[in-house]
Structures are given as structure tokens and as C-alpha cells.
Amino acid sequence: MGIKENIKHIKNKISKLKKEYNIERDISIMAATKTRNVREIQEAVDSGVEYIGENRIQEAMDKFHQLNRDVNKHFIGHLQLNKVKYAVRMFDCIQSVDRKELIDEIIKRLPGDKEYFDIFIEVNISGEKSKHGLSKDEVEKLVKYILKKDKIVLKGLMTMFPYDADKNYLLKKAKEMKNLFDNLKKYNEKKNVNLKHLSMGMSNDYEIAIEEGSNMVRLGSAIFGERSY
Ligand SMILES: *Cc1c(COP(=O)(O)O)cnc(C)c1O
């Protein structure tokens, strides 16, 4: 199947899940576009994907100037401090914020034409050593740090599940994320915390993630086919 057919198939699947689980909320589809070329990304956007996510600054630089599409661009990879100055110019949001230094640098590097910058906090819900992100217990502290800052708005949480976990484990971790997300919404009264997006679910596990409360799934291979690294 091609990109367009894949997206249609995913949208159908999401509609079915919404019926099955009585889900009323909107569920956004992000195309995870690492290793995909500009033509493939354009096709995904033209087929109704509202968000794209890139993992590497250099790769985004190479592609975005040719993209020619109006689409929300999020950074979803691990971000080094010395790359923040590029990220805040090219992207609408950074989903992978996991430390204070990154927040300070985003504020410091904010271009003059932007009043504020949207971020998500990345949570390492499985505790795997190979994964970036804060542990569940560290998140609230970073939220409190954000509350003291201007020019930055916390819009969501992002997580990645282990690649080969079984369904029960995924259900449990997805529930933990949803609980954390709902608990942190108490800060939504405050000026620069506006938690709306729970970004969880990839090609392998997006159905479980939706079942448990995700409202943004980040899909690579389900949209574009297998990646060849
Ligand atoms: C690659 C990637 C995805 C999508 O992975 P697939 O398994 O191809 O769907 C989602 N999120 C992040 C952060 C990624 O790096």
C-alpha cells in the first residue's frame, strides 16, 4: 500500500477504536518523518496528516526548506543544547524537553518574531536506561520550574514505550501516563501550563495507547512502510 492508503487505513482504524471505546476526544496523527524524503512527507501532509515530527536538526534543515506545506512541525528527538537555536526557528514545538537547561536555552534563543514557544515534557515511563525523558516522579518538579518562566508554554507530555513489550505491560504503562497527565492538569489554571496533548503511541502500539487515553499518535512505519537505516 502507498502512503495515502496507509493513512486512510489508520484513520479508519482510529474511528473504529473511538466507537469501540466510546472515545469523544479528537486524536491527532503525527507522521514521524525521520529518513523519509520530502516527496513522501508532502504526500503524508496532502493525505491529511496535521503534524510532522523530526528527530534530527540537520535532517530537518535539509528537508524543511523544500517542503512547501503548511503543517505543524514538532521536534521529537533528543536535543543537544547547542542545537536549540536552530530548533526554535524551524519547529513549532519541542516534544522532547527533559531538563531545566533545555528550557533556559529555549527561552534564551527564542527568535524575536515569537512571543512564546510550545513544549512537551518527555517522560521515560518504562524506566529503560536507553531511553531519554524524566521518570514519572520527576515530572512535576519540572512543571513547577516552567511555571516560574515566561515565553514558554507547556502543552503536553510525550512518551515512548519499549519496542517489544507485551500488551499487559503496555496497558499498564499507558494508564500510568494518562494518570500523570490528568493529575498535572491541575496546573492548567496557571498562565503558561496548558496541557492538551498526550503524545503516546507509535506504529506498534498506537491502538493500546488510544484505548488508554492518548490523543496524539506518532507514526512512522505504519504510514511510510518499514524504515531502512
Ligand atoms: C521513529 C519515532 C516514532 C515512530 O516510530 P514507528 O515505530 O516507525 O511508528 C515515534 N516517535 C519517535 C520519538 C520516534 O523517534
The ligand as an SDF file (V2000), in Angstrom:
LIG
                    3D

 15 15  0  0  0  0  0  0  0  0999 V2000
   10.6080    6.9430   14.9360 C   0  0  0  0  0  0  0  0  0  0  0  0
    9.7520    7.5170   16.0080 C   0  0  0  0  0  0  0  0  0  0  0  0
    8.3800    7.2890   16.0330 C   0  0  0  0  0  0  0  0  0  0  0  0
    7.6440    6.4050   15.0490 C   0  0  0  0  0  0  0  0  0  0  0  0
    8.1440    5.1090   15.0400 O   0  0  0  0  0  0  0  0  0  0  0  0
    7.3980    3.9420   14.2390 P   0  0  0  0  0  0  0  0  0  0  0  0
    7.6590    2.7270   15.0280 O   0  0  0  0  0  0  0  0  0  0  0  0
    8.0240    3.9020   12.8870 O   0  0  0  0  0  0  0  0  0  0  0  0
    5.9610    4.2940   14.1630 O   0  0  0  0  0  0  0  0  0  0  0  0
    7.6440    7.9020   17.0500 C   0  0  0  0  0  0  0  0  0  0  0  0
    8.2210    8.6630   17.9780 N   0  0  0  0  0  0  0  0  0  0  0  0
    9.5400    8.9150   17.9880 C   0  0  0  0  0  0  0  0  0  0  0  0
   10.1110    9.7810   19.0550 C   0  0  0  0  0  0  0  0  0  0  0  0
   10.3500    8.3440   17.0050 C   0  0  0  0  0  0  0  0  0  0  0  0
   11.6760    8.5610   17.0400 O   0  0  0  0  0  0  0  0  0  0  0  0
  1  2  1  0
  2  3  1  0
  2 14  2  0
  3  4  1  0
  3 10  2  0
  4  5  1  0
  5  6  1  0
  6  7  2  0
  6  8  1  0
  6  9  1  0
 10 11  1  0
 11 12  2  0
 12 13  1  0
 12 14  1  0
 14 15  1  0
M  END
$$$$
